Amino acid sequence: MLRRNSMFTRFVAKAMSVAVLVSLVAFTVACGGKDNVPDDSGAQTSTAPESRSVVLYQFRYQPSSLTIPAGTTVTFKNRDPERHNISIAALNVDQNLDANQEWSYTFNTTGEFAASNRFNDRMQLTIIVE
């Protein structure tokens, strides 16, 4: 009986050693292995124009602040049942949007611009064009 116990104990010890070794290898591969994500640090930047959205909903611009690179087209989407307005005085923009209507504007001028709604002065948006 003692011999069986000692054989069983050695078997369990070997099995646990193998399990620990397999876990250690899996952990090393998962955490310390080579990252397959390409390094873009030396790559050229894309010249493709960007696009973003601003949703007019529940009498708010969502988001209320937006930072974009010059050349970005922003699509304004009215998701309220009422008519809204996008007014950016510094850019001479004044566009009405009926319910479920969309309108896009390309921001080519850098600076910080305040957008508001002539129909509801609580609706405010800050657009920073870099």
Phi, psi and omega per residue, in radians:
M1 nan -0.687 3.128
L2 -1.098 -0.675 -3.141
R3 -1.131 -0.695 3.125
R4 -1.113 -0.754 3.126
N5 -1.062 -0.766 -3.119
S6 -1.207 -0.607 3.078
M7 -1.181 -0.733 3.132
F8 -1.135 -0.723 3.129
T9 -1.104 -0.747 3.103
R10 -1.142 -0.695 3.128
F11 -1.082 -0.799 3.140
V12 -1.121 -0.730 3.135
A13 -1.095 -0.738 3.120
K14 -1.156 -0.740 3.138
A15 -1.101 -0.724 3.117
M16 -1.168 -0.663 3.102
S17 -1.087 -0.764 3.127
V18 -1.120 -0.740 -3.139
A19 -1.111 -0.729 3.120
V20 -1.136 -0.749 3.130
L21 -1.090 -0.768 3.117
V22 -1.108 -0.739 3.108
S23 -1.101 -0.716 3.141
L24 -1.126 -0.736 3.113
V25 -1.124 -0.770 3.135
A26 -1.093 -0.732 3.112
F27 -1.108 -0.758 -3.137
T28 -1.098 -0.752 3.137
V29 -1.151 -0.750 -3.100
A30 -1.195 -0.683 -3.029
C31 -1.751 -0.527 -3.028
G32 -1.999 0.088 -3.125
G33 -1.302 3.019 -3.130
K34 -1.179 2.346 3.089
D35 -1.403 2.174 -3.093
N36 -1.514 0.063 3.116
V37 -1.326 2.187 -3.118
P38 -1.159 2.579 3.115
D39 -1.502 1.972 -3.109
D40 -1.707 0.160 -3.026
S41 -1.050 -0.523 3.140
G42 -1.750 0.009 -3.099
A43 -1.325 2.709 3.103
Q44 -1.348 2.635 3.111
T45 -1.349 2.566 3.129
S46 -1.225 2.467 3.094
T47 -1.714 0.075 3.129
A48 -1.174 2.354 -3.140
P49 -1.147 2.584 3.119
E50 -1.643 2.868 3.044
S51 -2.457 2.535 3.134
R52 -2.419 2.905 3.130
S53 -2.217 2.554 2.980
V54 -2.222 2.191 -3.120
V55 -1.770 2.285 3.063
L56 -1.712 1.858 -3.031
Y57 -2.599 2.413 -3.114
Q58 0.921 0.737 3.091
F59 1.000 0.719 3.065
R60 -2.525 2.642 2.918
Y61 -1.499 2.271 3.136
Q62 -2.214 1.906 0.142
P63 -1.391 2.946 -3.141
S64 -1.574 -0.136 3.103
S65 -2.505 2.438 -3.060
L66 -2.508 2.212 3.058
T67 -1.998 2.171 -3.034
I68 -2.424 2.722 3.013
P69 -1.372 2.684 3.084
A70 -1.005 2.490 -3.129
G71 1.667 -0.031 -3.134
T72 -1.388 2.376 3.048
T73 -1.679 2.188 3.114
V74 -1.876 2.229 3.082
T75 -1.767 2.123 3.113
F76 -1.650 2.207 -3.059
K77 -2.123 1.991 3.120
N78 -1.484 1.956 -3.139
R79 -1.924 0.216 3.029
D80 -1.625 2.768 3.087
P81 -1.340 -0.146 -3.135
E82 -1.782 2.799 3.059
R83 -1.245 2.457 3.057
H84 -2.215 3.063 -3.093
N85 -2.464 2.490 3.006
I86 -1.957 2.016 -3.126
S87 -2.156 2.048 3.073
I88 -2.168 1.602 -3.009
A89 -1.015 -0.718 -3.084
A90 -1.113 -0.392 3.136
L91 -1.911 0.125 -3.126
N92 1.016 0.734 3.131
V93 -1.853 2.289 3.079
D94 -2.653 1.713 -3.010
Q95 -2.233 2.206 3.059
N96 -1.546 2.509 3.074
L97 -2.262 2.091 3.034
D98 -1.307 2.995 3.129
A99 -0.955 2.353 3.118
N100 1.094 0.295 3.089
Q101 -1.655 2.642 3.096
E102 -2.175 2.678 3.121
W103 -2.638 2.444 -3.100
S104 -2.057 2.590 3.103
Y105 -2.466 2.350 3.112
T106 -1.698 2.146 -3.113
F107 -1.598 1.789 3.137
N108 -1.771 -0.277 -3.106
T109 -1.685 2.231 3.115
T110 -1.362 2.657 3.121
G111 2.488 -3.076 3.097
E112 -1.924 2.215 -3.033
F113 -2.180 2.364 3.080
A114 -1.674 2.211 3.057
A115 -1.950 2.492 3.129
S116 -2.476 3.118 3.120
N117 -2.094 2.030 -3.124
R118 -1.091 -0.385 -3.112
F119 -1.552 -0.232 -3.102
N120 -2.680 1.787 -3.025
D121 -1.243 -0.129 3.062
R122 -1.324 -0.346 -3.111
M123 -1.440 1.974 -3.116
Q124 -2.292 2.523 3.116
L125 -2.498 2.373 3.051
T126 -1.934 2.195 3.115
I127 -2.038 2.112 3.106
I128 -1.886 2.070 -3.134
V129 -1.880 2.078 -3.085
E130 -1.798 nan nan
